[in-house]
Each structure stands twice: as structure tokens, then as C-alpha cells.
Amino acid sequence: MTSDPQPVHLSDYRPFPFRVEGAELTFRLNPSATRVLSRLHLVRQAPGDLRLDGERLEVLSLSLNGQPLSLTPDATGLTIPAALIPEGPFTFEAEVRIDPAANTALEGLYMSGGMYCTQCEAEGFRKITFYPDRPDVMAPFRVRIESDLPVLLSNGNPVAQGTGWAEWHDPWPKPAYLFALVAGDLVAHRADFVTRSGRPVDLAIWVRPGDQDRCAYAMDSLIRSMRWDEEVYGREYDLDVFNIVAVDDFNMGAMENKGLNIFNSKYVLASPETATDDDFARIEAIIAHEYFHNWTGNRITCRDWFQLCLKEGLTVFRDQQFSGDMRSHAVKRIEDVLTLRARQFREDAGPLAHPVRPDSYVEINNFYTATVYEKGAEVIGMLKRLVGDEGYATALDLYFTRHDGEAATIEDWLKVFEDATGRDLTQFARWYTDAGTPRVTVSDDWQDGTYTLTFRQETQPTPGQPEKPPRVIPIAVGLLNPNGDEIVPTTVLEMTEAAQSFRFEGLAAKPVPSILRGFSAPVVLDRKASPEERAFLLAHDTDPFNKWEAGRALAKDVLARMVTEGAEPGPDWLDALARVALDESLDPAFRALALRLPGEDDMAQTLHEAGVTPDPQAIHAARRRMGRALALRLRPQLPALFDTLREPGPFTPDARAAGRRALRLAALSLLTRLDEGQAAASAYRAADNMTEEVGALACLLDIGRGQEELGLFQARWQGDRNVMDKWFALQVLHAAPGEAAATAERLTRHPQFDMKNPNRFRSVMGALSGNHAGFHHISGAAYRLTADWLIRLDPVNPQTAARMSTAFETWARYDADRQAMIRGELQRILAAPGLSRDLGEMAGRMLGD
């Protein structure tokens, strides 16, 4: 491991002592020897040396106000002593040489299939040239690119071009992490947009030749995002052009660089033949997310990386609002909560737990987490519930007015809400500073027409935070009469104490409570409810989320008894779920979600919280029995349900059609459990879109069939990198538990496996960790294989290796044998020669070091 990396602490923040009034960059591109010339115009603001970040830079020249500097950089940058810095404005110039072709870490300037591209968030710009690489240093940039490649792009507006060169100017001050450059043989899918003030904007999505026919949906999503942000948030785009570039080799989903968004190609390229409905939905959401960053992240950025949730939590919340408006708010909310529980609750419950705003880090790349993003968005949602729609709108307008062009903090954000609404948010701020998921326990009492709900909140200790004071928790509640009528519509109760009671008076009969409607706070709700009450809510609740939640809770209760007692599903749950599945008044997408059985990792966490050591193989076997029991209950209706949901006419990616396909494939999955794959095999051959092709293939693989179809799929799609990722992942995700590790190992020897491509690596090793029973097979084979590949990947791409290491984060749930095996693999990772700071920090935190 690198020598004793020291943590960075929020409390150590100090403003940068210089202001960068302008940055001028010239790039003379060469695959292995790119020259970068930088000219920085600076002004002193406080005493001190000038410290510029810089890593892996070959210095060719340095000068100050035109006079050569004889200074030697250290491993992380260059220090210019205060005594050498003149009074008044001055200019620092540097010429360095870098090697994009050798940059397999994919941060800074690197090559992807002959194309130059950049990724500078969080600290990649220091691998391009010397600069104060911190988000609170903002400056306008002017960039010249010299290359014989036909397309040369950077941030801002194009200002000049000629044979072999192009110049760009970004008039809006930005931090270095938002810098972007792309050069390559690219073609554009173009469109026009006119802002609400009448200003024209040229839009372009740049892709490799041959991919331009798969950009229409991404462009449509961009245009809808731009219009939505004007209508809902009053935010208008502020440059003459907006460019998106699709890149095959990318560590993340996308990056919001000002005016030049760079995207993982899987979140741009889509056609009915190559993209599933889930792909279309993700493209829509991620296009929107990166565009919305133009104001919540770019125009107002974060003062330091501890404030990362300021831009990410808010922008995730905004893209969730947008997707709800475009599709279905009820379905979107359920999907978001499923993601939150699967990723963030898991994070909060283990050794990687951290606050939404951490107070220290060793490697900032390790804090691009579900807690910062998804829980950060939940905190925004709670704030909006507490102040109301009008208060939220007023506060956001004030936020944009007050902090435009600034690098802000969480304190700035909360102060805006206090000033706009008059609320004291001191206690609410604990959501940003305290880690862990609160558990809210509920009891009730009924006496003489008065119904009382009593809530108690408790948050378990997390690393470094043993004490957890009460938080503000908005709890949305509705009450239903025994006949199913709603007698108290949704009311938000504001819990501020460790224990608190709320009374509802003047009721004629004891009501049935619907608690935490819309999942109004990211908490674990603990309430003892009978199966009959859950079935009642599944049938009658007017809140779509709680209607689904009641069915989910029923299913988890049944599955828990199947695992721990060997029970079988009873008629109550089966009949209740069958009624939902066949209720044509409900949204098909909602019905499909209702039919989705609880995930195996989710059940492992549920059993662990109940004091039961989860057995992954027992959970897997019980879940399969549960699926078959549901299939048998619906056997008479399944063929008709599958057939009648077939979409007439050509494929459309809209929410209505996608919902019908989701329910159709849910029916096919159940049918496959009864007919040994006959319907799925026929569906595969008849499929005219990727959603149904992949769905049918998954059904076959899930019952140990589909080898012929796998061969057909590979033969058809072996030239499409994004589609082949699906081929790799399907085989591992649906492998039998005892075969998962061997399947993954075999696929790593496939000629098209490339560990340097993050998407391909994730499609195999990410899928292995996603196969719960396979990853945790008692042989330990998956643990060993995962550790082997993380150690192998780390010197090549430490960011991806560190993120994939979270496969091990739940090790403390399991039995002593599995714990010992995982601890052994984490210790083996920590002992690897030359271990990166990224992976070393993650492995150490998981071990509690």
C-alpha cells in the first residue's frame, strides 16, 4: 500500500490564498506524448506560498511573469515560495508532457479506442497540468486544441478553428474538476433548442461513426430535461452550444462538465433492438441528471469535497422528480426506495457507514456512494415535505440568486431555507452529520374514539459515532376505516423527540393506519402488523407506495418463515397478491413490481436484523419455492396474462408500453417455473426488442436452460459492446449457486473479456457479487475469485477496483466460516504489493482498521 496516506478532515478547510482570474490551456495532442501548456493569471488574497497540485507530470518548463523557475515538483505537486511571488497580479506558466495512452486509470486525459477524453472529477485535473485542483477555485477557461483529428471539443462556446486546431472559451467561472476535452473521429446527432427567453442553443451528441442512429432517445431526453428545468425550477441554459460525447471506457455513468457532458456510451446509445426498457429509463434519468447539474453543481458548486452531497443529493432529487413527471410518480418512488434499501441501507448497516456529509476521507473517490447520492436525495425530499411546495420553491429561488457563481456549503443551503421559511433547521442538520438509518418503532392505542400512535426512534452506533441524538423525521400517515374508506388523508407528523405520541380524535371505529406513506423518511419502520392487516392495506390503501409496501412486507414475512421454519406460502398471501396481479385498474408497472419477490440480499439483511444468521443457500431455495407457489396459484391466468399484454405495432419506449412489457415478463417468469421453459423459448425467438429478448433469456437461464439461445445471442450481438455486456452478466447472475464462481472465472477467459473496460469488468465481477447465493457459496470460491481480480485490477484502475470491493461489505451478517473467509480475502488484498490508496482505504474500513 502507498506509504501511510493521511486522512483529509473537514475541520482543516482553509480558503485558497490566491484567486485564479483566468486559465489559458493549449493541448498538442499525441497518444504517448501530449504537451500541455498552461498560463494562469493569479492574484494574491492572503499570505502564503502558492501550492499547485500536479501528479505524474513530466516538466518541460516553468515560469513566473515570463521568468524561468528552477523548482522541482514533489509527488503531489509544486510549491512556489511566497518570497518568489511578486506583488499584484502575476502569471504562472508551465509546459508539461503526459501519456494519455498509458492512462488506464481513466482519470485525467486518457485514450478510449483512439479517442482522447477526460475525466477530472474529483481530482483528475492534477494529472493534466499544475493547478489548484480544488472545487472552491473557480475561473474562466480558454482552451486551444491542436490535433489532426477531425473533432476537437472543450467546455463553453467555440470561438475559432482552422486546419488542425480549435479554440473554446467558457465564460462561466468553473473549478478544474469540470474541465473537459474530447478529440476524435466522431459524428454528431444534432438538434436545436430555443430557451424560454428566445435564445437558440445548438445541441449535439457525438458518437463513433455508425452509432448516430442510436442517439434519438438521448436527444429527446435532453430536450425534455431542458424544458422541464425551465418550467419547474426556472433555470435556463446559459451557453450557445450543449455537447454530449459517448465514450466506451468510463469509470462512472456520466460527467456534467460545463457544456460538454461526457457519458458512458451505455447511457446514450439506444434502439429497440439493443436497449431494454430499463436502459431507456436510465438514459432518460442520467441525461437529465447531468443536465440539471448545470445549475446545481456547475453554476453553484461545492466549496470542498465534503460538500459533495450539496450538488449530488440535490441533483438526484431533481432527476427523480423529472422521471416521475415523465413516467409514474408511484412506480418511480417504489423503484427509488428499492435502490435505497439495496444499496444505501446496506451501506449504513456495515463498516462503510458514513454521514451524508463525511467529516474525513483518505481518498475522495471512495465517497461517491449511495449515502451521498441516494440518501442525500432523501434528505432533500424530507426538507421539501417539512417546508411545503411553496416554501421549497421560494428557498430554491433564493439559493440560485444568493449563491450563483459560488462554491457553497451545506450550511449555506440550510441557511437559505431558514431565511426563506423562518424555520430553525438546527436539528434537521443532523441528517447531514450523523450516519446510520434510524429505526422507528410504532405502537398504537384505541380508547373512546381517540386513536394514538406512539413513535420511538433509535439509530445504532456507526464507525466513529457511538451516540445518535434524535432527528427530525417527517412521518406521513393516513387512516382507513375497517370498510376501506380513508377517514384521515395523508398528514405529515413531525417527530423531533426520542419518543413522541400523536392523537386522532372523534373517530367512530378503530382505524387501520397507513404509516410512512410515500416513504416519507429514509428509516426502518418497525411495527407489528398481522397478515390480515397487511392484506387489508394491500387491497385498500390509497397510497401507492404503502399499497406496494404492504404486499412486500407480507412476502418477506412468508419468506422468513419459509427460511427459518420450513413453512410454505399460505393462501392469504397468494390470494392477496393474485388479486393485485389481475387487477386491470392498476398500472401494469405497479403490478409487475408487486409480483417481484423480495431479493435474496434484502432477505439476508432482514433476517440479520431479526437476530437470525442468514444462510444464503437456504434463502435461495426458499425463494425458488415461493416463486413456484405463486406460479401455481396463478397458473390458470398466466397464459392469458402473458398473451394479452403483447404490445401491438412497433416498439415504443414510453412508460405505458414499458409497464405492459414488465408485467408480461413477470408473467413469463412465473410461467417458466411450470412449463420447463417452453413459453420462454418461444418468446425468445419471437422477440422483436431487447427487453423481451433479454427477459426471455433470463427466464431460461434461471431454470438451467438457454444454452442454445445464449449461442444465438452471442452470434447476433458479438460486435456490440454494450449488448455483449448483457450476455456476460446474464450468465453469472442466473448461474446456480454452486456454479456462479466457475461461470465467472470461465467468462474472464473469454476473448472479449477486457478488465481495462469498466463496463465489461462489472458485467462479470459485478454480476458475481449480485448473485447472492453464488457469491456467498460455502466453498468460498467467489470470495477468492473476486479478491484475485481486485488485486489484479488495482494497478490498472484503482477507482473501479475500490468500488467493486464493496461486494464484501456485508461480511459481518454471516456465519463464522464465511466471516473468516472474507476477512482472509480482505487481509490478502491489504497485503498486496503497491496497493492503491483507493482500494487500501476500502479494505481497511471493511475490516474496521
Secondary structure, DSSP 8 states (H G I E B T S, - for coil): --S----EEGGG----SEEEEEEEEEEE--SS-EEEEEEEEEEE-SSS-EEEE--S-EEEEEEETTEE------SSEEEE-GGGS-SSSEEEEEEEEE-GGG-TT--EEEEETTEEEEE-TTTTGGGTS-B--STT--EEEEEEEE-SSSEEEESSEEEEEETTEEEEEEEEEE-GGG--EEEES-EEEEEEEE-TTS-EEEEEEEE-TT-GGG-HHHHHHHHHHHHHHHHHH-----SSEEEEEEESS-SSSEE--TTEEEEEGGGT---TTT--HHHHHHHHHHHHHHHHTTTBTTTBEESSGGGHHHHHHHHHHHHHHHHHHHS-HHHHHHHHHHHIIIIIIHHHTSTT---SS-SEES-GGGG-SHIIIIIHHHHHHHHHHHHHHHHHHHHHHHHHHHHTTSEE-HHHHHHHHHHHH----TTTTHHHH--S--EEEEEEEEETTEEEEEEEEE---BTTB-------EEEEEEEE-TTS-EEEEEEEEEE-SSEEEEEE-S-SS--EEEESGGG-SS-EEE----HHHHHHHHHH-SSHHHHHHHHHHHHHHHHHHHHHH-----HHHHHHHHHHHH-TTS-HHHHHHHHS---HHHHHHHHHHTT----HHHHHHHHHHHHHHHHHHTTTTHHHHHHHT---SS---SHHHHHHHHHHHHHHHHHHHHHTTHHHHHHHHH--SHHHHHHHHHHHHHTT--HHHHHHHHHHHTT-HHHHHHHHHHHHHTS-GGGHHHHHHHHHTSTT--TTSHHHHIIIIIHHHHSHHHHT-TT-HHHHHHHHHHHHHTTT-HHHHHHHGGGGTTGGGS-HHHHHHHHHHHHHHHTSTT--HHHHHHHHHHHT-
